[in-house]
Amino acid sequence: MTGESGGLLGRLRIEGPTMPDALGKIAETILNDPETAAHASIVDLAERSGTSTATVTRFSRTLGFKGYANLRVAIATETGRAEQARWETDISGDIAPDDPLDGVLDVITAADTRAIQATAAGLDVAQVERVAAAIAGAGRVEIFGLGSSGTAGREMAFRLERIRVPVWYRSDSHTALTNAALLGPGDVAIGLSHSGRTREAIETLAEAADHGALTVAVTSFGRSPLAEVADVVLTTSVHETTFRVAALSALHSQLLVLDLIYVAVAQRTYERTAEALELTVRAVDAHRVPDTNSNRKRPRREKPL
């Protein structure tokens, strides 16, 4: 897992409260004023966080960076992106019972936009390419997730099956485990869990790994139990609002990651994908209400002899 994985500031918001005390202080100091942290020396950051330079170095390496200099560059890069988009994202996530809906709309839009931007900024594209290449040539792909993560999993399975990928989404843990046991080298298992602590998802990926399948975790916590059993970890970022806890807010970020994988698979199987999409669109075309405002004539389907 690279240092950028998951969006640095997004990772710190999520993982900071779970870090050991000294490391948590550094995370909190950075989040309180990332612009200053982006220009601070290692001594400055240590003094401001009440820790030591050795602890700052350990903090950097815990996040996957070679040292503090690399961490500082990552902070500067992300704060630069945030400054550019601040006009549309710098809105509080608090929603009061009597807030007008137009204001609520702004809050939700800003929160989801910020989460998607943070996820995109930290996504390891090389790892996405690895997953896409494996899916494109896989004999079998198994996807598992519960709750809102299951919603993302079902959507991914729907997209992949339309381009002739042998894929199954499992919502039942026993079915997921028994099918994970049938996987082998050349197959792919994807587990989705915002927290990375969903026992069923962990067990399913571990079972698939035991049989040689490539295992992929999509989670907001890069150091979670789910991540530990995965070959590839793709991290997401979330921004909570009132009435929308983190697990519910993670859906859009999960869909972004899965959508990128899907498009990358389609690129690798272009001709097969184009033919499959044409066939599937044609198959359901008769079930759509005709567009009376269009002068375009629909192609007639030949009746079988």
HELIX and SHEET records of a PDB file:
HELIX    1   1 LEU A    8  GLU A   15  1                                   8    
HELIX    2   2 GLY A   16  THR A   18  5                                   3    
HELIX    3   3 ASP A   21  ASN A   32  1                                  12    
HELIX    4   4 PRO A   34  ALA A   37  1                                   4    
HELIX    5   5 ILE A   42  SER A   49  1                                   8    
HELIX    6   6 THR A   53  THR A   62  1                                  10    
HELIX    7   7 TYR A   68  THR A   89  1                                  22    
HELIX    8   8 LEU A  101  GLY A  122  1                                  22    
HELIX    9   9 VAL A  125  ALA A  136  1                                  12    
HELIX   10  10 GLY A  147  GLU A  161  1                                  15    
HELIX   11  11 SER A  173  ALA A  180  1                                   8    
HELIX   12  12 ARG A  199  ASP A  210  1                                  12    
HELIX   13  13 PRO A  225  GLU A  228  1                                   4    
HELIX   14  14 ALA A  246  SER A  249  1                                   4    
HELIX   15  15 LEU A  251  ARG A  268  1                                  18    
HELIX   16  16 TYR A  270  ASP A  285  1                                  16    
SHEET    1   A 5 VAL A 167  ARG A 170  0                                        
SHEET    2   A 5 VAL A 141  GLY A 145  1                                        
SHEET    3   A 5 VAL A 188  LEU A 192  1                                        
SHEET    4   A 5 LEU A 214  THR A 219  1                                        
SHEET    5   A 5 VAL A 232  THR A 235  1                                        
END                                                                             
